[in-house]
Amino acid sequence: MSNRSFPPFSLSRLIKKTFEPQAGQRVCVLIDLKDPRDIKDFKFLQDASLTVQKKAHDVFYQGLKNGVLDELGLKGGEIYAYELTGGSNLDLPDEAFAPDGRQLSFEKDIYPNYDLILCVSTYSATAPLTASAKQHGFRGATLHGVNDIILIRPLGRL
């Protein structure tokens, strides 16, 4: 067994190396939930089985809000939930929800208003986000199944 050491995960390093963002660009985080309305007041955090979504909140959403936005000169940092698709690369619903309970449309409210979209979800959303990115001009990253090992090893190297 290798004794390789990995640097600690850095959200700012991940965003810089992946996107090379420009100051003023808008970024958001997407998560999937069985009932996306459970993002209201962050109710989903009470469900211990939602480990990926908890990582999305704690590492990505909170990371953006607690310094990474300012460090990189980015704007936004919002988090939205959509209904679990049930499989990788299936079409995303148009309906999404915000922590304040607002119902939003990906096509009208999210895709056209962000430059960078980080999707931290149970299932990969690469195919539908790639298609939407071509239409709306944003860049995205899908990080399905994120856990501590992925954050430390593969993403820690970025």
C-alpha atoms as an extended CHARMM CRD file, in Angstrom:
* protein
*
       158  EXT
         1         1  MET       CA              0.0000000000        0.0000000000        0.0000000000  PROA      1               0.0000000000
         2         2  SER       CA              1.2570000000        3.4270000000       -0.9280000000  PROA      2               0.0000000000
         3         3  ASN       CA              1.9370000000        6.1080000000        1.6510000000  PROA      3               0.0000000000
         4         4  ARG       CA              1.1100000000        8.8580000000       -0.8100000000  PROA      4               0.0000000000
         5         5  SER       CA             -0.0320000000       12.0650000000        0.7590000000  PROA      5               0.0000000000
         6         6  PHE       CA             -2.5250000000       14.3900000000       -0.7960000000  PROA      6               0.0000000000
         7         7  PRO       CA             -2.9120000000       18.0950000000       -0.1810000000  PROA      7               0.0000000000
         8         8  PRO       CA             -6.0860000000       19.0970000000        1.6140000000  PROA      8               0.0000000000
         9         9  PHE       CA             -9.0530000000       19.7350000000       -0.6490000000  PROA      9               0.0000000000
        10        10  SER       CA             -9.3540000000       23.3530000000       -1.7340000000  PROA      10              0.0000000000
        11        11  LEU       CA            -12.5610000000       24.5720000000       -3.3620000000  PROA      11              0.0000000000
        12        12  SER       CA            -10.8410000000       27.6970000000       -4.6450000000  PROA      12              0.0000000000
        13        13  ARG       CA             -8.0580000000       25.6000000000       -6.2110000000  PROA      13              0.0000000000
        14        14  LEU       CA            -10.6300000000       23.2840000000       -7.8190000000  PROA      14              0.0000000000
        15        15  ILE       CA            -12.5600000000       26.2220000000       -9.3230000000  PROA      15              0.0000000000
        16        16  LYS       CA             -9.3890000000       28.0170000000      -10.4600000000  PROA      16              0.0000000000
        17        17  LYS       CA             -7.8900000000       24.9540000000      -12.1520000000  PROA      17              0.0000000000
        18        18  THR       CA            -11.1700000000       23.7420000000      -13.6480000000  PROA      18              0.0000000000
        19        19  PHE       CA            -12.6610000000       27.0090000000      -14.8720000000  PROA      19              0.0000000000
        20        20  GLU       CA            -10.0050000000       29.7460000000      -14.7390000000  PROA      20              0.0000000000
        21        21  PRO       CA            -12.8550000000       32.0930000000      -13.7480000000  PROA      21              0.0000000000
        22        22  GLN       CA            -12.9470000000       35.7750000000      -14.4460000000  PROA      22              0.0000000000
        23        23  ALA       CA            -13.8470000000       38.2950000000      -11.7410000000  PROA      23              0.0000000000
        24        24  GLY       CA            -17.5620000000       38.9980000000      -11.6370000000  PROA      24              0.0000000000
        25        25  GLN       CA            -18.6630000000       35.6450000000      -13.0050000000  PROA      25              0.0000000000
        26        26  ARG       CA            -21.6720000000       34.1050000000      -11.2700000000  PROA      26              0.0000000000
        27        27  VAL       CA            -21.5390000000       30.6140000000       -9.7540000000  PROA      27              0.0000000000
        28        28  CYS       CA            -24.1540000000       28.3210000000       -8.1910000000  PROA      28              0.0000000000
        29        29  VAL       CA            -24.4310000000       24.8240000000       -6.7500000000  PROA      29              0.0000000000
        30        30  LEU       CA            -27.0690000000       22.2480000000       -7.7150000000  PROA      30              0.0000000000
        31        31  ILE       CA            -28.1390000000       19.2260000000       -5.6850000000  PROA      31              0.0000000000
        32        32  ASP       CA            -30.6770000000       16.4780000000       -6.2880000000  PROA      32              0.0000000000
        33        33  LEU       CA            -33.2620000000       15.4500000000       -3.7100000000  PROA      33              0.0000000000
        34        34  LYS       CA            -36.1550000000       12.9850000000       -3.7370000000  PROA      34              0.0000000000
        35        35  ASP       CA            -38.3260000000       15.9590000000       -2.7920000000  PROA      35              0.0000000000
        36        36  PRO       CA            -36.5030000000       19.1160000000       -3.9280000000  PROA      36              0.0000000000
        37        37  ARG       CA            -38.7770000000       21.2010000000       -1.7140000000  PROA      37              0.0000000000
        38        38  ASP       CA            -36.7150000000       19.8330000000        1.1920000000  PROA      38              0.0000000000
        39        39  ILE       CA            -34.0920000000       22.4460000000        0.3810000000  PROA      39              0.0000000000
        40        40  LYS       CA            -36.4220000000       24.9800000000        2.0270000000  PROA      40              0.0000000000
        41        41  ASP       CA            -34.7000000000       26.1260000000        5.2040000000  PROA      41              0.0000000000
        42        42  PHE       CA            -32.1430000000       23.3550000000        4.5090000000  PROA      42              0.0000000000
        43        43  LYS       CA            -34.5250000000       20.6850000000        5.8270000000  PROA      43              0.0000000000
        44        44  PHE       CA            -32.5960000000       18.0150000000        3.8760000000  PROA      44              0.0000000000
        45        45  LEU       CA            -29.6430000000       18.4060000000        6.2630000000  PROA      45              0.0000000000
        46        46  GLN       CA            -31.6890000000       16.5660000000        8.9140000000  PROA      46              0.0000000000
        47        47  ASP       CA            -31.5760000000       13.3520000000        6.8060000000  PROA      47              0.0000000000
        48        48  ALA       CA            -28.3090000000       11.5470000000        7.6240000000  PROA      48              0.0000000000
        49        49  SER       CA            -28.5790000000        9.3950000000        4.4890000000  PROA      49              0.0000000000
        50        50  LEU       CA            -28.0790000000       12.4080000000        2.1960000000  PROA      50              0.0000000000
        51        51  THR       CA            -24.2970000000       12.4150000000        2.4720000000  PROA      51              0.0000000000
        52        52  VAL       CA            -23.6110000000       13.7560000000       -1.0340000000  PROA      52              0.0000000000
        53        53  GLN       CA            -26.0460000000       16.6170000000       -0.5880000000  PROA      53              0.0000000000
        54        54  LYS       CA            -24.5820000000       17.3960000000        2.8460000000  PROA      54              0.0000000000
        55        55  LYS       CA            -21.1070000000       17.6090000000        1.2380000000  PROA      55              0.0000000000
        56        56  ALA       CA            -22.5770000000       19.9140000000       -1.4210000000  PROA      56              0.0000000000
        57        57  HSD       CA            -23.9050000000       22.1730000000        1.3250000000  PROA      57              0.0000000000
        58        58  ASP       CA            -20.9710000000       22.0240000000        3.7400000000  PROA      58              0.0000000000
        59        59  VAL       CA            -18.0330000000       22.0320000000        1.3090000000  PROA      59              0.0000000000
        60        60  PHE       CA            -19.2860000000       23.7430000000       -1.8440000000  PROA      60              0.0000000000
        61        61  TYR       CA            -22.1370000000       26.0890000000       -0.8350000000  PROA      61              0.0000000000
        62        62  GLN       CA            -20.6370000000       27.0920000000        2.5280000000  PROA      62              0.0000000000
        63        63  GLY       CA            -17.1570000000       27.1930000000        0.9930000000  PROA      63              0.0000000000
        64        64  LEU       CA            -18.3330000000       29.7140000000       -1.5860000000  PROA      64              0.0000000000
        65        65  LYS       CA            -20.1430000000       31.8070000000        1.0100000000  PROA      65              0.0000000000
        66        66  ASN       CA            -17.2870000000       31.6560000000        3.5360000000  PROA      66              0.0000000000
        67        67  GLY       CA            -14.5240000000       33.1590000000        1.4490000000  PROA      67              0.0000000000
        68        68  VAL       CA            -14.1190000000       31.4840000000       -1.9350000000  PROA      68              0.0000000000
        69        69  LEU       CA            -16.4610000000       33.9240000000       -3.7100000000  PROA      69              0.0000000000
        70        70  ASP       CA            -14.4430000000       36.8560000000       -2.3750000000  PROA      70              0.0000000000
        71        71  GLU       CA            -11.0760000000       35.1810000000       -2.9750000000  PROA      71              0.0000000000
        72        72  LEU       CA            -11.8860000000       34.5230000000       -6.6400000000  PROA      72              0.0000000000
        73        73  GLY       CA            -13.9260000000       37.6790000000       -7.2340000000  PROA      73              0.0000000000
        74        74  LEU       CA            -17.0220000000       35.6430000000       -8.0660000000  PROA      74              0.0000000000
        75        75  LYS       CA            -20.6670000000       36.4750000000       -7.4470000000  PROA      75              0.0000000000
        76        76  GLY       CA            -23.6960000000       34.4130000000       -6.4700000000  PROA      76              0.0000000000
        77        77  GLY       CA            -22.9610000000       31.2180000000       -4.5950000000  PROA      77              0.0000000000
        78        78  GLU       CA            -26.6110000000       30.1780000000       -4.4180000000  PROA      78              0.0000000000
        79        79  ILE       CA            -27.7160000000       26.5670000000       -4.0300000000  PROA      79              0.0000000000
        80        80  TYR       CA            -30.7310000000       24.9920000000       -5.7310000000  PROA      80              0.0000000000
        81        81  ALA       CA            -32.3330000000       21.5470000000       -5.6250000000  PROA      81              0.0000000000
        82        82  TYR       CA            -33.9810000000       19.5370000000       -8.3490000000  PROA      82              0.0000000000
        83        83  GLU       CA            -35.8200000000       16.2240000000       -8.2180000000  PROA      83              0.0000000000
        84        84  LEU       CA            -33.6740000000       13.0890000000       -8.2180000000  PROA      84              0.0000000000
        85        85  THR       CA            -33.6040000000       11.7260000000      -11.7720000000  PROA      85              0.0000000000
        86        86  GLY       CA            -33.1540000000        8.0540000000      -10.8390000000  PROA      86              0.0000000000
        87        87  GLY       CA            -30.1350000000        7.5170000000      -13.0840000000  PROA      87              0.0000000000
        88        88  SER       CA            -27.0410000000        9.1040000000      -14.5600000000  PROA      88              0.0000000000
        89        89  ASN       CA            -27.3170000000       11.4590000000      -17.5250000000  PROA      89              0.0000000000
        90        90  LEU       CA            -31.0970000000       11.4830000000      -17.6340000000  PROA      90              0.0000000000
        91        91  ASP       CA            -32.8090000000       14.7700000000      -18.4740000000  PROA      91              0.0000000000
        92        92  LEU       CA            -33.0890000000       17.1710000000      -15.5590000000  PROA      92              0.0000000000
        93        93  PRO       CA            -36.5240000000       18.5160000000      -14.7070000000  PROA      93              0.0000000000
        94        94  ASP       CA            -37.0140000000       22.2010000000      -15.4490000000  PROA      94              0.0000000000
        95        95  GLU       CA            -38.2940000000       22.8040000000      -11.9210000000  PROA      95              0.0000000000
        96        96  ALA       CA            -35.8260000000       23.6980000000       -9.1710000000  PROA      96              0.0000000000
        97        97  PHE       CA            -36.2030000000       25.0860000000       -5.6690000000  PROA      97              0.0000000000
        98        98  ALA       CA            -34.2650000000       27.5890000000       -3.5660000000  PROA      98              0.0000000000
        99        99  PRO       CA            -33.6800000000       27.5030000000        0.2120000000  PROA      99              0.0000000000
       100       100  ASP       CA            -36.2340000000       30.2870000000        0.6560000000  PROA      100             0.0000000000
       101       101  GLY       CA            -38.9010000000       28.0570000000       -0.9170000000  PROA      101             0.0000000000
       102       102  ARG       CA            -39.0750000000       29.7630000000       -4.3030000000  PROA      102             0.0000000000
       103       103  GLN       CA            -39.8030000000       27.5320000000       -7.2650000000  PROA      103             0.0000000000
       104       104  LEU       CA            -37.5400000000       28.3150000000      -10.2200000000  PROA      104             0.0000000000
       105       105  SER       CA            -37.0330000000       27.2280000000      -13.8110000000  PROA      105             0.0000000000
       106       106  PHE       CA            -33.6410000000       25.9700000000      -14.9790000000  PROA      106             0.0000000000
       107       107  GLU       CA            -34.3320000000       27.3730000000      -18.4590000000  PROA      107             0.0000000000
       108       108  LYS       CA            -35.5250000000       30.8060000000      -17.3150000000  PROA      108             0.0000000000
       109       109  ASP       CA            -33.9680000000       31.4430000000      -13.9040000000  PROA      109             0.0000000000
       110       110  ILE       CA            -30.7890000000       29.3990000000      -13.5210000000  PROA      110             0.0000000000
       111       111  TYR       CA            -29.0200000000       28.5120000000      -16.7920000000  PROA      111             0.0000000000
       112       112  PRO       CA            -29.1530000000       32.0210000000      -18.2890000000  PROA      112             0.0000000000
       113       113  ASN       CA            -28.0450000000       33.7080000000      -15.0490000000  PROA      113             0.0000000000
       114       114  TYR       CA            -24.8800000000       31.7820000000      -14.1610000000  PROA      114             0.0000000000
       115       115  ASP       CA            -21.4630000000       31.4400000000      -15.7460000000  PROA      115             0.0000000000
       116       116  LEU       CA            -20.3620000000       28.4510000000      -13.6470000000  PROA      116             0.0000000000
       117       117  ILE       CA            -22.6070000000       25.6740000000      -12.3480000000  PROA      117             0.0000000000
       118       118  LEU       CA            -21.3710000000       23.0330000000       -9.9040000000  PROA      118             0.0000000000
       119       119  CYS       CA            -23.7070000000       20.0350000000       -9.7670000000  PROA      119             0.0000000000
       120       120  VAL       CA            -23.0330000000       17.8860000000       -6.6950000000  PROA      120             0.0000000000
       121       121  SER       CA            -25.5390000000       15.0730000000       -6.9810000000  PROA      121             0.0000000000
       122       122  THR       CA            -26.3780000000       11.4200000000       -6.5280000000  PROA      122             0.0000000000
       123       123  TYR       CA            -26.3580000000       10.7400000000      -10.2780000000  PROA      123             0.0000000000
       124       124  SER       CA            -24.2130000000       12.2720000000      -12.9900000000  PROA      124             0.0000000000
       125       125  ALA       CA            -25.8150000000       15.1650000000      -14.8250000000  PROA      125             0.0000000000
       126       126  THR       CA            -23.0010000000       15.5760000000      -17.3570000000  PROA      126             0.0000000000
       127       127  ALA       CA            -25.0640000000       14.9360000000      -20.4970000000  PROA      127             0.0000000000
       128       128  PRO       CA            -28.0050000000       17.2290000000      -19.7090000000  PROA      128             0.0000000000
       129       129  LEU       CA            -25.7670000000       19.9990000000      -18.3470000000  PROA      129             0.0000000000
       130       130  THR       CA            -23.4820000000       19.7950000000      -21.3920000000  PROA      130             0.0000000000
       131       131  ALA       CA            -26.4660000000       20.1720000000      -23.7150000000  PROA      131             0.0000000000
       132       132  SER       CA            -27.8170000000       23.1130000000      -21.7040000000  PROA      132             0.0000000000
       133       133  ALA       CA            -24.3770000000       24.7220000000      -21.4680000000  PROA      133             0.0000000000
       134       134  LYS       CA            -24.1250000000       24.7660000000      -25.2630000000  PROA      134             0.0000000000
       135       135  GLN       CA            -27.4860000000       26.5140000000      -25.4540000000  PROA      135             0.0000000000
       136       136  HSD       CA            -27.0210000000       28.9930000000      -22.5800000000  PROA      136             0.0000000000
       137       137  GLY       CA            -23.2650000000       29.6030000000      -22.5280000000  PROA      137             0.0000000000
       138       138  PHE       CA            -22.4170000000       28.5550000000      -18.9670000000  PROA      138             0.0000000000
       139       139  ARG       CA            -19.6780000000       26.1280000000      -17.9510000000  PROA      139             0.0000000000
       140       140  GLY       CA            -20.4220000000       23.3120000000      -15.5530000000  PROA      140             0.0000000000
       141       141  ALA       CA            -18.8990000000       20.5440000000      -13.5160000000  PROA      141             0.0000000000
       142       142  THR       CA            -20.7280000000       17.4930000000      -12.2780000000  PROA      142             0.0000000000
       143       143  LEU       CA            -19.4630000000       15.9020000000       -9.1100000000  PROA      143             0.0000000000
       144       144  HSD       CA            -21.7840000000       12.9910000000       -8.4920000000  PROA      144             0.0000000000
       145       145  GLY       CA            -21.2360000000       10.7540000000       -5.5010000000  PROA      145             0.0000000000
       146       146  VAL       CA            -18.8330000000       13.1380000000       -3.7580000000  PROA      146             0.0000000000
       147       147  ASN       CA            -17.4490000000       11.8280000000       -0.4740000000  PROA      147             0.0000000000
       148       148  ASP       CA            -14.4100000000       12.4320000000        1.7410000000  PROA      148             0.0000000000
       149       149  ILE       CA            -12.1720000000       10.0570000000       -0.2430000000  PROA      149             0.0000000000
       150       150  ILE       CA            -12.9610000000       11.7920000000       -3.5380000000  PROA      150             0.0000000000
       151       151  LEU       CA            -12.3790000000       15.2050000000       -1.9680000000  PROA      151             0.0000000000
       152       152  ILE       CA             -9.0480000000       14.1470000000       -0.4780000000  PROA      152             0.0000000000
       153       153  ARG       CA             -7.5630000000       12.0320000000       -3.2570000000  PROA      153             0.0000000000
       154       154  PRO       CA             -8.6080000000       12.9310000000       -6.8190000000  PROA      154             0.0000000000
       155       155  LEU       CA             -9.9190000000       16.4310000000       -6.1430000000  PROA      155             0.0000000000
       156       156  GLY       CA             -7.2180000000       17.1900000000       -3.5800000000  PROA      156             0.0000000000
       157       157  ARG       CA             -4.6130000000       16.8770000000       -6.3350000000  PROA      157             0.0000000000
       158       158  LEU       CA             -6.1630000000       19.6020000000       -8.4610000000  PROA      158             0.0000000000
